[in-house]
Every structure is written in structure tokens, then in C-alpha cells.
Amino acid sequence: MKKSLPETPALDEFNIRILRILRHEARIPVQELSDRIGLSPTPVARRMRNLEAAGIISGYAAMIDETALGYPVSVFVSVKLDRQVDQALAEFEAAIRDCPEVVDCWLMTGNRDYLLRVVTDGLAGFEAFLTGRLTRFPAVSSIESSIPLRRVKAGISRQP
């Protein structure tokens, strides 16, 4: 018997308002959320469960200030592999998953294969990661790094 997927809830005015509030205040109590959007707590909780079941809400997280933790340097790193075959991609991705310095990794189109955001305690920490780990991964043929000067806009996801 085939299991059916949860139905995607309609993004009506109330669901959009729920998403917009949760995006900035994920720990808001259901009662307060219901007061702010004009529905009673039971339908708000049901809407939240439906949004979660449909994968629209994929989780809740704390925003952590990397600088306050002692990691003030972010570097964007483009990586080109010497071959774009499934095995090389899988090996690179497995190696990247074991690097705590890499907080984001994207498979890309264009002239580079991956874009990473690497976060370290300083330029010496980045150099140690670059020369001690990244350049030693199999299939890496070239690396290009860019150091951001300041963040202009930040977000977790696009808002509906």
C-alpha cells in the first residue's frame, strides 16, 4: 500500500502571518502568536503542525553570533574539482561534512563546482584550514577565496 504525502497547506493570510512571525520569533508561545494573528490557539497550533508536516517549516533554531563565539572571520571559497563524476562529488561532500569550519556548502552551476562559507577565529585559522585540509582533499583542482567586508543583509529564508 502506497503511503500518501501530507497535503501542502494553502498559504492563506493566516499561514503567511504565522510564517512571518515565526521567522523572527521562533520561540513565541502559541497563545501570543494566536493573539497577534487573530485566531484562537487551537487552529494556530493545527496550522503550525500542518506547515511542519508539509515541510514548509523545516525546523526551529537559535541565531548564534559567530563573532561572540570567537569566530569573527568568514571567507567565501569557490572550489573546482578536477572531475565532476558522482564519486568525486560524493567524496568531496563527505569530506566537507567533517569540517566544522565550513558552515555552508552549495553545489553550484557555472565555472566552479562548490561555494563554501568558512568561519574561523582569524586569517591564521583560515590559512590552517585551507592549507592543512581543503587543498588536500582528493579531486580539488582549484580554489578561489573572497573575504567579505561587511554583511549588508542577512536572513534565514525568503519570506512569503
C-alpha positions in Angstrom: 0.0 0.0 0.0 1.4 3.4 -1.0 1.7 6.0 1.7 0.3 9.4 0.7 2.3 12.5 1.3 0.9 15.2 3.5 -1.2 17.8 1.6 0.5 21.1 1.3 -1.5 23.7 3.2 -2.7 26.7 1.4 -0.7 29.8 2.1 -3.6 31.9 3.1 -3.3 35.2 5.0 -3.1 33.4 8.4 -0.4 30.9 7.4 1.6 33.7 5.9 1.3 35.8 9.1 2.3 32.7 11.2 5.4 32.2 9.0 6.4 35.8 9.1 6.2 36.0 12.9 7.9 32.6 13.5 10.8 33.6 11.1 11.8 36.3 13.6 10.4 34.9 16.9 10.5 31.1 16.7 10.1 30.7 20.5 6.9 32.7 20.6 4.2 30.9 22.7 1.2 29.7 20.7 -1.1 31.9 22.8 0.8 35.0 22.0 1.0 34.0 18.3 -2.7 33.4 18.2 -3.4 36.8 19.8 -1.2 38.6 17.2 -2.8 37.0 14.2 -6.4 36.9 15.4 -7.1 33.2 15.7 -7.6 31.0 18.8 -4.7 28.8 19.9 -6.1 25.5 18.7 -6.3 26.5 15.0 -2.9 28.2 15.2 -1.3 25.1 16.7 -3.0 23.0 14.0 -1.8 25.3 11.2 1.7 25.1 12.6 1.6 21.3 12.6 0.3 21.3 9.1 3.1 23.7 7.9 5.6 21.4 9.7 4.2 18.2 8.2 4.3 19.7 4.7 7.9 20.7 5.2 7.3 24.4 4.9 8.5 24.8 8.4 11.6 22.5 8.4 12.8 23.3 12.0 13.5 25.9 14.6 16.9 27.2 15.5 18.7 29.8 17.7 20.5 32.5 15.8 24.1 32.4 17.1 26.6 35.3 16.8 29.7 33.6 15.4 31.9 36.6 16.4 30.7 36.4 20.1 31.8 32.7 20.0 35.3 33.7 18.9 34.9 33.2 15.1 34.9 36.7 13.6 36.2 35.8 10.1 34.0 34.4 7.3 35.6 33.6 3.9 33.7 32.6 0.8 35.5 29.8 -1.0 34.8 28.6 -4.5 36.1 25.1 -5.3 36.6 23.5 -8.7 37.1 19.7 -8.8 39.3 18.1 -11.5 36.4 15.8 -12.4 32.6 16.1 -12.0 31.7 12.5 -11.6 29.4 11.1 -8.9 32.2 9.5 -6.9 34.3 12.7 -6.8 31.3 14.8 -5.8 30.3 12.3 -3.1 33.9 12.1 -1.7 34.2 15.9 -1.6 30.8 16.4 0.1 31.6 13.7 2.7 34.9 15.4 3.5 33.3 18.8 3.8 30.7 17.4 6.2 33.6 16.6 8.6 34.8 20.2 8.6 33.4 22.3 11.4 34.8 25.5 9.8 32.5 25.0 6.8 29.1 26.3 7.8 27.5 26.4 4.3 28.3 24.4 1.2 26.5 24.7 -2.1 26.8 22.6 -5.2 26.9 25.2 -8.0 26.4 25.7 -11.7 28.9 27.7 -13.7 32.7 27.6 -13.7 33.1 26.5 -10.0 31.6 23.3 -8.5 31.1 24.4 -4.9 30.7 27.5 -2.9 31.6 27.3 0.8 31.3 29.8 3.7 34.2 29.1 6.0 34.2 30.6 9.5 37.3 30.8 11.6 38.9 32.6 14.5 41.1 34.7 12.2 43.1 34.7 9.0 45.7 32.3 10.5 42.8 29.9 11.3 41.6 30.2 7.7 45.1 29.6 6.3 45.4 26.5 8.5 42.1 25.1 7.2 43.0 26.0 3.6 46.5 24.6 3.6 46.0 21.8 6.1 42.7 20.4 4.9 40.9 21.8 1.9 43.9 21.7 -0.5 44.5 18.1 0.5 41.0 16.8 -0.5 41.1 14.4 -3.5 39.8 15.9 -6.8 40.2 19.6 -5.7 41.9 21.3 -8.7 41.5 25.0 -7.8 40.3 27.2 -5.0 39.3 30.9 -5.0 38.7 32.8 -1.8 36.9 36.0 -1.2 36.8 37.9 2.2 33.6 39.8 2.8 34.0 43.3 4.2 30.6 43.5 5.9 27.2 41.9 5.7 24.6 44.0 4.0 21.6 41.8 4.5 21.0 38.6 6.4 18.2 36.2 6.5 17.3 32.6 7.3 14.9 32.1 4.4 12.8 34.0 1.9 9.7 35.4 3.5 6.3 34.6 1.8 
